[in-house]
Amino acid sequence: MVASMFMTALATAAIPVGANAQQRGPAVSVGTNDLGGVVRSAEGPEAGVWVIAETTDTPTRYAKIVVTDDRGRYLIPDLPKGNYQVWVRGYGLVDSAKVQASLGKTFDLTAVPAPTPAAAAQYYPPIYWFSLLSVPGKNEFPMEQVKSQGEWLNIVKSGACQSCHALGTPGTRTLSKRLGTFKDSADAWAERLLAGSASNFMARDITRLGTQRALELFGKWTDDIAAGELPFATPPRPQGIARNVVVTEWEWSDPTAYLHDEISTDRWNPSVNGRGKIYGSSEDSTDFMPVLDPAANTDSEVQIPVRDPNTPNVTTRPHGFSPSWGPNTIWNSQTITHNPMMDEKGRIWLTSQIRSPANPDWCKAGSTQPSAKAFPINVSNRNIAMYDPAAKTFTLLSTCFPTHHLVFSRDHDMLFFSAGVAGPGVLGWLDVKKFEQTGDEVQSQGWTPFVLDTSGDGQRGEYVEPDKPVEPGKDKRIAVNEYAVAVSPADGSVWGTVIGYPGALVRTTLGPNAIETALSEIYEPPLPGYGPRGGDIDADGVYWVALASGHVGSFDRRKCNVLNGPTATGKHCPEGWTLYQLPGPQMRDVKDAGSAEASYYVWIDWFNTFGLGRNVPIVMGNLNSSILALVDGKFVNFTVPYPMGFFPKNVDGRIDDAAAGWKGTGLWSTYGTRAMFHLEGGTANRPRAVRLQLRPDPLAH
């Protein structure tokens, strides 16, 4: 009786009024390489549920996913030849049995209503489970290293744990018995955080949260779930244009690897590399760059070299027992390649470690290298690798500044780099044109510190250091490191994010001689917004950023009343900010506006590669297992439901064939979680490359 009442309530909430009363509509038109039909349960046609078709007959595992329309109809177009397992997944359901289907035939499917609320909840995105985590009350702060509830949330959401993987997946919301026997779950969590190759990061970050209190809260979270606690909110089924999405997936890389990013095309010209291969970055996990050929449905890999064979390897890091992998070390990388970018020639540029961190003498004090003379740097964690697919060769460049993310100028002559979470506090660049002409890596690179125009004269002059107060007539250097980096299409200025609490955005203009003339501006988000992670700038010069507070923030510098002078030190332009609350429930114990979502990045669709219009912000819905598009001030949630736990670090949009309509364009991403083994499928999982395309209606061919 309880299960029946639950299903009735969920159906009322998730399916448009009248949908269950509708009868079979016009037949689905099924082409030779399509699958189509109607999905029904005992309650009638099932609207807004996913139909998944998967095959292993292709060279790499292949899946395609669509959403049913308001009459329960579906059409999966353009499937490669093969035998497919097909099933239905949806909120309020449990998976239907996987059945074999032949292409080119109408194939009706039977959905299975969840027998209990607990069974239904197993298919919810991680945010619905994560929001059950108890959070220390505002009255408990300051706490050890943490001064406020917002700062605590910033760490647990975007500054540590969930910058690598989602909390709320099956592998995180439960405690494996393989860990051993413990006095309580707090102790079990202390042991869990020592597991695997990331143990030093997890051990570091738990101390930032107030170690014992945080362990108790995580222990209570998993104890309550083990005792039967269920999410207090339920996800809605896809509605409206969210039902028009077609998701295609290919396995690539290895089960023990994780991917940080992929790249499919040039940021400034999305027709570059049309119908070509996709390239990934595998960061700490392996030195092999995964390569996907979506036309042939094949995956391969290319080994990324180092310049110095003694380059440090992650295998030397502390390593603990993993419930998934046992005592084995699964990561093996010298290059720790973080982020790829493609140029106008189809070459792949990567932030990659090629040597030991200690810089050569030409980077340090006493050097004649122009940037080193002005601001010497002793250490850099990553450098540059460039892969030419046509020649199948790598070029390695040593940089004095650390590299993390990278972006080209519009003319591709300059390549700018962020330092990441930590570093010397500079903006670095490579003069690509000069390097190609001379081959001189020393003279082709440059960097500059971030200096604010606190004198207000519009020029960079003598400045005070970060630990000194602003002085009349002088500028001020700020000790920040950018995480994201973007070049404005509006004016060529370079923007980036500064992670932390409250965090900030930084804008830099280079001037005629960047080493001496570059000026920066800094802008902090106003509460309730905080905690920038990744961001991007739109064609009008408005910056969009993912915030740990559960918002996307847009910052329009044109609205600022003050741009320079002694007060322009971060808090001077709240009027430039607009906050958009992300989908999903807020943390149960948090009263401030926002969402439990911990979005990783924002990417702006300058060229309408997804079909929602030019300049649309595309937001990573990391805990919603989705890509979120902000259209006319409202979010459209494009969920990737299989394997559960899609965790995108970023997307890029490519135009394969502008004349082919929706089939010729799309967004590309990858499962970016460090822990694919925490997801549905466990250790058998391989990462997946993902393409999202938007057709005009749910039955379009």
Stockholm file with secondary structure:
# STOCKHOLM 1.0

chainA/1-701         MVASMFMTALATAAIPVGANAQQRGPAVSVGTNDLGGVVRSAEGPEAGVWVIAETTDTPTRYAKIVVTDDRGRYLIPDLPKGNYQVWVRGYGLVDSAKVQASLGKTFDLTAVPAPTPAAAAQYYPPIYWFSLLSVPGKNEFPMEQVKSQGEWLNIVKSGACQSCHALGTPGTRTLSKRLGTFKDSADAWAERLLAGSASNFMARDITRLGTQRALELFGKWTDDIAAGELPFATPPRPQGIARNVVVTEWEWSDPTAYLHDEISTDRWNPSVNGRGKIYGSSEDSTDFMPVLDPAANTDSEVQIPVRDPNTPNVTTRPHGFSPSWGPNTIWNSQTITHNPMMDEKGRIWLTSQIRSPANPDWCKAGSTQPSAKAFPINVSNRNIAMYDPAAKTFTLLSTCFPTHHLVFSRDHDMLFFSAGVAGPGVLGWLDVKKFEQTGDEVQSQGWTPFVLDTSGDGQRGEYVEPDKPVEPGKDKRIAVNEYAVAVSPADGSVWGTVIGYPGALVRTTLGPNAIETALSEIYEPPLPGYGPRGGDIDADGVYWVALASGHVGSFDRRKCNVLNGPTATGKHCPEGWTLYQLPGPQMRDVKDAGSAEASYYVWIDWFNTFGLGRNVPIVMGNLNSSILALVDGKFVNFTVPYPMGFFPKNVDGRIDDAAAGWKGTGLWSTYGTRAMFHLEGGTANRPRAVRLQLRPDPLAH
#=GR chainA/1-701 SS CHHHHHHHHHHHHHSCTTTTTCCCCSCCCCCTTCEEEEEEETTEECTTCEEEEEESSSSSCEEEEEECCTTSEEEECCCCSSCEEEEEECTTEECCCCEEECTTEECCEECEECSSHHHHHTTSCHHHHHTTSCCCCGGGCSBTTBCSHHHHHHIIIIISGGGTSCSSSTTTSSCCGGGCCCSSHHHHHHHHTTCBTTHHHHHHHHHHTCHHHHHHHHHHHHHHHHTTCCCSSCCCCCCGGGGGEEEEEEECSCTTCCCCEEECSBTTBTTTTTTCCEEEECBTTBSEEEEEETTTTEEEEEECCCSSTTCCCGGGSCCBCBTTTBTCCCCBCSSCBCCEEECTTSCEEEEECCSCSBCCGGGSTTCCSHHHHHSCCCBCSCEEEEEETTTTEEEEECCSSCCSCEEECTTSSEEEECCCSSSSSEEEEEEHHHHHHHCCTTTTEEEEEEEECTTCSSSCCCEECTTSCCCTTCEEEECCCCSSEEECTTTCCEEEEECSSSCEEEEEECCSSHHHHCEEEEECCCTTCCCEEEEEECTTSCEEEEETTTEEEEECGGGCSCCSSTTCSSSSCGGGEEEEECSSCCCTTCCSSSCSCCCCCEEEETTCSSSSCTTEEEEEETTTTEEEEEETTEEEEEECCSSSCCCCSCCEEEESCGGGGGGGEEEEEECCCSCGGGSTTGGGCCCEEEEEEECSSTTCC
#=GC SS_cons         CHHHHHHHHHHHHHSCTTTTTCCCCSCCCCCTTCEEEEEEETTEECTTCEEEEEESSSSSCEEEEEECCTTSEEEECCCCSSCEEEEEECTTEECCCCEEECTTEECCEECEECSSHHHHHTTSCHHHHHTTSCCCCGGGCSBTTBCSHHHHHHIIIIISGGGTSCSSSTTTSSCCGGGCCCSSHHHHHHHHTTCBTTHHHHHHHHHHTCHHHHHHHHHHHHHHHHTTCCCSSCCCCCCGGGGGEEEEEEECSCTTCCCCEEECSBTTBTTTTTTCCEEEECBTTBSEEEEEETTTTEEEEEECCCSSTTCCCGGGSCCBCBTTTBTCCCCBCSSCBCCEEECTTSCEEEEECCSCSBCCGGGSTTCCSHHHHHSCCCBCSCEEEEEETTTTEEEEECCSSCCSCEEECTTSSEEEECCCSSSSSEEEEEEHHHHHHHCCTTTTEEEEEEEECTTCSSSCCCEECTTSCCCTTCEEEECCCCSSEEECTTTCCEEEEECSSSCEEEEEECCSSHHHHCEEEEECCCTTCCCEEEEEECTTSCEEEEETTTEEEEECGGGCSCCSSTTCSSSSCGGGEEEEECSSCCCTTCCSSSCSCCCCCEEEETTCSSSSCTTEEEEEETTTTEEEEEETTEEEEEECCSSSCCCCSCCEEEESCGGGGGGGEEEEEECCCSCGGGSTTGGGCCCEEEEEEECSSTTCC
//
